[in-house]
Amino acid sequence: MTTTGVVEVSCVSCDARHTIIVPIAGYKLWSSGQARIQDALPGLTDDEREMLKTNICPTCWDKIFNK
């Protein structure tokens, strides 16, 4: 039984594609609104979770928000 899956995310700002490996059970919990992303996917980095939520890559996030 597969416990992880692949999510492809394209940045809405630069169109760069990113691949994120997620635990399927946690991803289903978050995507269905049953859990907060940080609780459902604690093993992902902050950047990975942000990309899943907003479709903005870390580089563009820094440019957009002047970090």
N, CA, C and O atoms as CSV, one atom per row, in Angstrom:
chain,resi,resn,atom,element,x,y,z
A,1,MET,N,N,0.843,-1.187,0.000
A,1,MET,CA,C,0.000,0.000,0.000
A,1,MET,C,C,0.886,1.248,0.000
A,1,MET,O,O,1.826,1.349,0.788
A,2,THR,N,N,0.584,2.178,-0.873
A,2,THR,CA,C,1.352,3.411,-0.971
A,2,THR,C,C,0.906,4.377,0.116
A,2,THR,O,O,-0.288,4.615,0.296
A,3,THR,N,N,1.866,4.926,0.832
A,3,THR,CA,C,1.522,5.872,1.894
A,3,THR,C,C,1.857,7.303,1.518
A,3,THR,O,O,1.460,8.233,2.219
A,4,THR,N,N,2.586,7.496,0.417
A,4,THR,CA,C,2.906,8.847,-0.030
A,4,THR,C,C,2.451,9.042,-1.473
A,4,THR,O,O,2.283,8.091,-2.236
A,5,GLY,N,N,2.264,10.291,-1.806
A,5,GLY,CA,C,1.876,10.635,-3.162
A,5,GLY,C,C,2.639,11.853,-3.624
A,5,GLY,O,O,3.329,12.501,-2.837
A,6,VAL,N,N,2.517,12.162,-4.890
A,6,VAL,CA,C,3.217,13.289,-5.491
A,6,VAL,C,C,2.193,14.359,-5.850
A,6,VAL,O,O,1.172,14.071,-6.474
A,7,VAL,N,N,2.475,15.588,-5.451
A,7,VAL,CA,C,1.643,16.719,-5.828
A,7,VAL,C,C,2.512,17.660,-6.652
A,7,VAL,O,O,3.579,18.079,-6.205
A,8,GLU,N,N,2.056,17.988,-7.846
A,8,GLU,CA,C,2.763,18.927,-8.718
A,8,GLU,C,C,2.141,20.308,-8.512
A,8,GLU,O,O,0.926,20.475,-8.617
A,9,VAL,N,N,2.986,21.287,-8.220
A,9,VAL,CA,C,2.517,22.652,-8.002
A,9,VAL,C,C,3.220,23.567,-8.996
A,9,VAL,O,O,4.444,23.530,-9.127
A,10,SER,N,N,2.443,24.386,-9.693
A,10,SER,CA,C,3.009,25.393,-10.598
A,10,SER,C,C,2.833,26.759,-9.949
A,10,SER,O,O,1.726,27.132,-9.560
A,11,CYS,N,N,3.921,27.498,-9.836
A,11,CYS,CA,C,3.872,28.825,-9.238
A,11,CYS,C,C,3.021,29.736,-10.115
A,11,CYS,O,O,3.211,29.785,-11.330
A,12,VAL,N,N,2.088,30.453,-9.508
A,12,VAL,CA,C,1.212,31.346,-10.268
A,12,VAL,C,C,1.947,32.597,-10.735
A,12,VAL,O,O,1.446,33.323,-11.593
A,13,SER,N,N,3.118,32.854,-10.185
A,13,SER,CA,C,3.871,34.045,-10.555
A,13,SER,C,C,4.892,33.774,-11.663
A,13,SER,O,O,4.975,34.531,-12.630
A,14,CYS,N,N,5.671,32.693,-11.521
A,14,CYS,CA,C,6.752,32.435,-12.477
A,14,CYS,C,C,6.559,31.166,-13.303
A,14,CYS,O,O,7.367,30.881,-14.187
A,15,ASP,N,N,5.514,30.409,-13.032
A,15,ASP,CA,C,5.198,29.157,-13.731
A,15,ASP,C,C,6.176,28.015,-13.456
A,15,ASP,O,O,6.080,26.965,-14.093
A,16,ALA,N,N,7.107,28.194,-12.528
A,16,ALA,CA,C,8.018,27.105,-12.177
A,16,ALA,C,C,7.208,25.958,-11.574
A,16,ALA,O,O,6.282,26.173,-10.792
A,17,ARG,N,N,7.579,24.742,-11.955
A,17,ARG,CA,C,6.893,23.556,-11.437
A,17,ARG,C,C,7.687,22.970,-10.280
A,17,ARG,O,O,8.915,22.890,-10.326
A,18,HIS,N,N,6.975,22.567,-9.254
A,18,HIS,CA,C,7.590,21.979,-8.067
A,18,HIS,C,C,6.866,20.681,-7.748
A,18,HIS,O,O,5.645,20.591,-7.870
A,19,THR,N,N,7.629,19.682,-7.339
A,19,THR,CA,C,7.088,18.397,-6.944
A,19,THR,C,C,7.198,18.266,-5.438
A,19,THR,O,O,8.276,18.437,-4.867
A,20,ILE,N,N,6.081,17.961,-4.796
A,20,ILE,CA,C,6.061,17.800,-3.347
A,20,ILE,C,C,5.557,16.399,-3.038
A,20,ILE,O,O,4.495,15.990,-3.507
A,21,ILE,N,N,6.331,15.671,-2.243
A,21,ILE,CA,C,5.944,14.330,-1.797
A,21,ILE,C,C,5.160,14.502,-0.502
A,21,ILE,O,O,5.660,15.080,0.463
A,22,VAL,N,N,3.932,13.999,-0.487
A,22,VAL,CA,C,3.072,14.168,0.680
A,22,VAL,C,C,2.569,12.821,1.188
A,22,VAL,O,O,2.391,11.887,0.407
A,23,PRO,N,N,2.339,12.722,2.499
A,23,PRO,CA,C,1.642,11.535,2.994
A,23,PRO,C,C,0.174,11.634,2.563
A,23,PRO,O,O,-0.482,12.647,2.805
A,24,ILE,N,N,-0.323,10.600,1.939
A,24,ILE,CA,C,-1.669,10.636,1.370
A,24,ILE,C,C,-2.738,10.917,2.419
A,24,ILE,O,O,-3.624,11.741,2.193
A,25,ALA,N,N,-2.664,10.253,3.545
A,25,ALA,CA,C,-3.687,10.442,4.574
A,25,ALA,C,C,-3.723,11.896,5.052
A,25,ALA,O,O,-4.798,12.478,5.193
A,26,GLY,N,N,-2.560,12.476,5.297
A,26,GLY,CA,C,-2.501,13.867,5.746
A,26,GLY,C,C,-2.990,14.825,4.687
A,26,GLY,O,O,-3.692,15.788,4.994
A,27,TYR,N,N,-2.626,14.571,3.436
A,27,TYR,CA,C,-3.061,15.435,2.342
A,27,TYR,C,C,-4.582,15.400,2.201
A,27,TYR,O,O,-5.212,16.435,1.982
A,28,LYS,N,N,-5.168,14.218,2.327
A,28,LYS,CA,C,-6.626,14.097,2.245
A,28,LYS,C,C,-7.307,14.850,3.386
A,28,LYS,O,O,-8.322,15.514,3.177
A,29,LEU,N,N,-6.747,14.746,4.589
A,29,LEU,CA,C,-7.311,15.476,5.726
A,29,LEU,C,C,-7.307,16.979,5.465
A,29,LEU,O,O,-8.318,17.655,5.655
A,30,TRP,N,N,-6.163,17.490,5.029
A,30,TRP,CA,C,-6.048,18.930,4.779
A,30,TRP,C,C,-6.926,19.372,3.617
A,30,TRP,O,O,-7.675,20.340,3.745
A,31,SER,N,N,-6.845,18.678,2.486
A,31,SER,CA,C,-7.558,19.125,1.293
A,31,SER,C,C,-9.077,19.037,1.453
A,31,SER,O,O,-9.812,19.719,0.737
A,32,SER,N,N,-9.551,18.213,2.375
A,32,SER,CA,C,-10.990,18.121,2.618
A,32,SER,C,C,-11.449,19.093,3.703
A,32,SER,O,O,-12.638,19.163,4.017
A,33,GLY,N,N,-10.503,19.841,4.273
A,33,GLY,CA,C,-10.851,20.819,5.292
A,33,GLY,C,C,-11.008,20.260,6.688
A,33,GLY,O,O,-11.511,20.942,7.581
A,34,GLN,N,N,-10.579,19.018,6.885
A,34,GLN,CA,C,-10.734,18.373,8.187
A,34,GLN,C,C,-9.604,18.692,9.158
A,34,GLN,O,O,-9.729,18.433,10.355
A,35,ALA,N,N,-8.498,19.253,8.657
A,35,ALA,CA,C,-7.352,19.568,9.519
A,35,ALA,C,C,-6.589,20.746,8.930
A,35,ALA,O,O,-6.587,20.968,7.720
A,36,ARG,N,N,-5.942,21.492,9.815
A,36,ARG,CA,C,-5.061,22.570,9.363
A,36,ARG,C,C,-3.843,21.946,8.706
A,36,ARG,O,O,-3.430,20.845,9.072
A,37,ILE,N,N,-3.275,22.639,7.748
A,37,ILE,CA,C,-2.166,22.078,6.973
A,37,ILE,C,C,-0.975,21.731,7.863
A,37,ILE,O,O,-0.333,20.702,7.654
A,38,GLN,N,N,-0.673,22.568,8.846
A,38,GLN,CA,C,0.476,22.291,9.714
A,38,GLN,C,C,0.239,21.062,10.598
A,38,GLN,O,O,1.191,20.406,11.020
A,39,ASP,N,N,-1.023,20.754,10.874
A,39,ASP,CA,C,-1.338,19.558,11.664
A,39,ASP,C,C,-1.387,18.306,10.781
A,39,ASP,O,O,-0.946,17.233,11.194
A,40,ALA,N,N,-1.920,18.446,9.573
A,40,ALA,CA,C,-2.066,17.297,8.675
A,40,ALA,C,C,-0.760,16.909,8.001
A,40,ALA,O,O,-0.531,15.736,7.706
A,41,LEU,N,N,0.113,17.913,7.754
A,41,LEU,CA,C,1.361,17.674,7.018
A,41,LEU,C,C,2.566,18.254,7.765
A,41,LEU,O,O,3.276,19.099,7.220
A,42,PRO,N,N,2.804,17.814,8.993
A,42,PRO,CA,C,3.882,18.395,9.790
A,42,PRO,C,C,5.284,18.085,9.269
A,42,PRO,O,O,6.237,18.782,9.617
A,43,GLY,N,N,5.420,17.067,8.455
A,43,GLY,CA,C,6.731,16.685,7.921
A,43,GLY,C,C,7.184,17.528,6.743
A,43,GLY,O,O,8.342,17.441,6.334
A,44,LEU,N,N,6.299,18.337,6.193
A,44,LEU,CA,C,6.681,19.211,5.084
A,44,LEU,C,C,7.334,20.472,5.629
A,44,LEU,O,O,7.110,20.856,6.777
A,45,THR,N,N,8.137,21.103,4.801
A,45,THR,CA,C,8.740,22.374,5.211
A,45,THR,C,C,7.681,23.472,5.144
A,45,THR,O,O,6.626,23.299,4.534
A,46,ASP,N,N,7.981,24.605,5.780
A,46,ASP,CA,C,7.075,25.756,5.698
A,46,ASP,C,C,6.858,26.156,4.240
A,46,ASP,O,O,5.734,26.453,3.833
A,47,ASP,N,N,7.938,26.164,3.455
A,47,ASP,CA,C,7.844,26.536,2.044
A,47,ASP,C,C,6.944,25.578,1.262
A,47,ASP,O,O,6.149,26.009,0.427
A,48,GLU,N,N,7.073,24.284,1.535
A,48,GLU,CA,C,6.239,23.305,0.840
A,48,GLU,C,C,4.767,23.494,1.186
A,48,GLU,O,O,3.906,23.444,0.308
A,49,ARG,N,N,4.483,23.711,2.458
A,49,ARG,CA,C,3.094,23.931,2.866
A,49,ARG,C,C,2.547,25.210,2.241
A,49,ARG,O,O,1.398,25.239,1.801
A,50,GLU,N,N,3.350,26.260,2.196
A,50,GLU,CA,C,2.907,27.521,1.603
A,50,GLU,C,C,2.634,27.348,0.112
A,50,GLU,O,O,1.670,27.904,-0.413
A,51,MET,N,N,3.476,26.583,-0.565
A,51,MET,CA,C,3.264,26.342,-1.993
A,51,MET,C,C,1.963,25.583,-2.224
A,51,MET,O,O,1.245,25.874,-3.180
A,52,LEU,N,N,1.648,24.617,-1.368
A,52,LEU,CA,C,0.390,23.889,-1.502
A,52,LEU,C,C,-0.806,24.818,-1.289
A,52,LEU,O,O,-1.815,24.707,-1.986
A,53,LYS,N,N,-0.691,25.728,-0.333
A,53,LYS,CA,C,-1.806,26.623,-0.011
A,53,LYS,C,C,-2.001,27.726,-1.040
A,53,LYS,O,O,-3.136,28.042,-1.397
A,54,THR,N,N,-0.903,28.323,-1.527
A,54,THR,CA,C,-1.015,29.543,-2.331
A,54,THR,C,C,-0.546,29.409,-3.771
A,54,THR,O,O,-0.809,30.287,-4.593
A,55,ASN,N,N,0.148,28.316,-4.085
A,55,ASN,CA,C,0.766,28.134,-5.407
A,55,ASN,C,C,1.773,29.234,-5.719
A,55,ASN,O,O,1.919,29.643,-6.871
A,56,ILE,N,N,2.463,29.708,-4.693
A,56,ILE,CA,C,3.537,30.688,-4.877
A,56,ILE,C,C,4.822,30.053,-4.361
A,56,ILE,O,O,4.883,29.609,-3.215
A,57,CYS,N,N,5.859,30.011,-5.215
A,57,CYS,CA,C,7.130,29.397,-4.826
A,57,CYS,C,C,7.880,30.326,-3.856
A,57,CYS,O,O,7.571,31.516,-3.788
A,58,PRO,N,N,8.845,29.806,-3.117
A,58,PRO,CA,C,9.573,30.617,-2.144
A,58,PRO,C,C,10.269,31.836,-2.757
A,58,PRO,O,O,10.279,32.907,-2.150
A,59,THR,N,N,10.842,31.687,-3.936
A,59,THR,CA,C,11.528,32.805,-4.582
A,59,THR,C,C,10.545,33.935,-4.890
A,59,THR,O,O,10.821,35.099,-4.602
A,60,CYS,N,N,9.419,33.591,-5.464
A,60,CYS,CA,C,8.414,34.609,-5.794
A,60,CYS,C,C,7.789,35.191,-4.532
A,60,CYS,O,O,7.485,36.383,-4.484
A,61,TRP,N,N,7.594,34.363,-3.515
A,61,TRP,CA,C,7.041,34.853,-2.246
A,61,TRP,C,C,7.936,35.978,-1.717
A,61,TRP,O,O,7.444,37.032,-1.314
A,62,ASP,N,N,9.245,35.747,-1.720
A,62,ASP,CA,C,10.173,36.756,-1.233
A,62,ASP,C,C,10.114,38.029,-2.087
A,62,ASP,O,O,10.170,39.138,-1.557
A,63,LYS,N,N,10.002,37.866,-3.399
A,63,LYS,CA,C,9.910,39.037,-4.292
A,63,LYS,C,C,8.612,39.799,-4.063
A,63,LYS,O,O,8.617,41.027,-3.973
A,64,ILE,N,N,7.523,39.088,-3.972
A,64,ILE,CA,C,6.211,39.719,-3.820
A,64,ILE,C,C,6.103,40.461,-2.494
A,64,ILE,O,O,5.575,41.571,-2.434
A,65,PHE,N,N,6.606,39.839,-1.434
A,65,PHE,CA,C,6.456,40.407,-0.107
A,65,PHE,C,C,7.733,41.049,0.421
A,65,PHE,O,O,7.865,41.287,1.622
A,66,ASN,N,N,8.672,41.327,-0.481
A,66,ASN,CA,C,9.918,42.056,-0.161
A,66,ASN,C,C,10.664,41.471,1.028
A,66,ASN,O,O,11.066,42.203,1.932
A,67,LYS,N,N,10.847,40.172,1.031
A,67,LYS,CA,C,11.590,39.519,2.128
A,67,LYS,C,C,13.049,39.462,1.789
A,67,LYS,O,O,13.846,38.953,2.576
